[in-house]
Amino acid sequence: MVIEKNKKKLLRGKVISNKMDKTAVVEVERSFKHPRLEKIVRVAKNYKVHDENNVAEVGNIVDIYEGRPVSKSKFMYLEKVIKSQA
C-alpha cells in the first residue's frame, strides 16, 4: 500500500503586487463552462502568498501551493517562479 504524503494543491498565477514584506499577491484565473448558459466563464481570485526570499516581481508567472496558515489571510506558499518579466 502506497501512502502519499504532502499531496499539494498546486496553482499557477500572475503576481499583481509585491509591496508587502515576504508577501506577494497572486491572481489565479480559472475558466469553466456555465451549466445553463453554456458559455465559457472566467473567474479570478487573489491569494496572499508567503514569499520568504522576496523573489517574486510584479508580472511574474508563479506556481503556488497550499500549506499551513502563516497569518489570518495568508495560507499559500511560493513554489517557484515560472516566467520572469524582463
N, C-alpha and C positions, 0 to 999 in steps of 0.2 A: 504494500500500500504506500503510495507516494503522497506525502503531505507538502503542500506548497506553503511556504512561509513568506510573509511580507508581500502578498499579492497587492500590487499598487494600482491605483486608478490613475492612469496617465492621460493628460490633456495637453493639447497644443494651442498656443495663443500668441497674441501680439502684445508687447509691452507698451502701455499707453502713458505710464507715469513712473518715475523713479526718484521723486523728490524726498521721500522719507528714508531714514537711515535703516539699512538692512531690510527694506521692504520695497517691492515693486507692485504696481497694479497691472494685471494681465487681463486682456479681454479675450474670452474664448467664445467663438461663434459656432453654432450648430444649426443645421438645417434639417427639416423633416417635411414630409408631405402631410398637409392638413387632411384629416379624415373626411370632413364633409365637403369642403371647397375643392379638394384635390389639387391644390397648388403648393408650390414649394414655399415654406415659411422659414425665414432666418431669424434666429433669436441669439442675442449676445448677452453674456454675463461677465461681470468683472469680479476678479478674485484678487485679494491681497496675498502676495506670495512672499515667503521668507527667503531673502537673498543674502546669505551670510557674508559673502565677499564683495557685495555691491558690483557685480559684473554685468547686470542687465542694463541695457541702454534703451532709450525710447526708440521704438521702431523694430527692435529685435523680435525674431520669432523664437519662442522658447517652449521647452517641454516642462510641465509641472506635474507634481503628484501630491496625493492627499496623505496627510500624516497626522500626528497628534497636534492639538491646538497649541499655538505659541502665545496667542492673546485672544481677546474676545472675538475678533473678526478675521484672524489670520490662522489658517489651518492647512495651507498649501505650501509646498516647498519647491524650489527651483531645481530641476533635474539637470538640464544643460541648455546652452544657447545653440539653436539650430542654425540660424542665419543672422549674421550681424548686418546692421545698417551701416554702410560705408559712406 
